[in-house]
Amino acid sequence: MKACERTVAKVSKESVGRMLRVLKRASRDWNAPIVAFIAAHERDPFRTLIGCILSLRTKDEVTAVAQQRLFERARSPRAMLALSTREIEKLVYPVGFYRTKARVIHGICRDLIEKFDGRVPDRIDDLLTLKGVGRKTANLVVTQAFGKPGICVDTHVHRISNRWGLVATSSPDKTEMALRVVLPRRHWIDYNATLVAFGQTICQPVSPWCSRCPVSADCPRIGVVRSR
């Protein structure tokens, strides 16, 4: 039977916890999202924030190399401002939009010094005052660097949450707000890292690997018309 012909009920709040536990165990064998990997090893809010900016619309392997080069030269807002935007551009190339990101990084570091005495704030509303920081980045910093509740929604989290029927939304921002209502708070911090790894390796946008999926029995596959 084709996936689009299935009539499985939507994932419930009760079953999502079980599915996430299964995926978290399975994800040990998958490549972790680069920002979550760095945060887990560093727990450095500044590195997590700048790493997230660099990772936007850039492959993880490119981000990892660029971050290493950049942080070898500057590991604090003041040290970063000592570099010119041109120097930052050279250090982070070839991340996507590297020229724009160099300017954004400079602006963020200036704001951190002027508004927060050089420290990365641990509140989403404060992070959103930094020019170039959106809800995805703010939530990621709060959850990964500070271990505080937040729901970081990127394309993977948006797609899978809708594919499960946990939400029915048209944009990542709307998905975040909907998840805050339906997703038990104890799952917020790990939700992004788990679903990004899952989305990169198994639950892909087109023709997901349902035959390899450890939670396929619980998944309604909403919107999936072809799978492997």
Secondary structure as GFF3:
##gff-version 3
##sequence-region A 1 228
A	DSSP	three_ten_helix	3	5	.	.	.	ID=ss1
A	DSSP	alpha_helix	13	26	.	.	.	ID=ss2
A	DSSP	three_ten_helix	27	29	.	.	.	ID=ss3
A	DSSP	alpha_helix	34	42	.	.	.	ID=ss4
A	DSSP	alpha_helix	45	55	.	.	.	ID=ss5
A	DSSP	alpha_helix	60	73	.	.	.	ID=ss6
A	DSSP	alpha_helix	77	81	.	.	.	ID=ss7
A	DSSP	alpha_helix	85	92	.	.	.	ID=ss8
A	DSSP	alpha_helix	98	116	.	.	.	ID=ss9
A	DSSP	alpha_helix	124	127	.	.	.	ID=ss10
A	DSSP	alpha_helix	135	140	.	.	.	ID=ss11
A	DSSP	pi_helix	141	145	.	.	.	ID=ss12
A	DSSP	alpha_helix	146	146	.	.	.	ID=ss13
A	DSSP	alpha_helix	155	163	.	.	.	ID=ss14
A	DSSP	alpha_helix	172	182	.	.	.	ID=ss15
A	DSSP	three_ten_helix	185	187	.	.	.	ID=ss16
A	DSSP	alpha_helix	188	201	.	.	.	ID=ss17
A	DSSP	three_ten_helix	210	212	.	.	.	ID=ss18
A	DSSP	three_ten_helix	216	218	.	.	.	ID=ss19
###
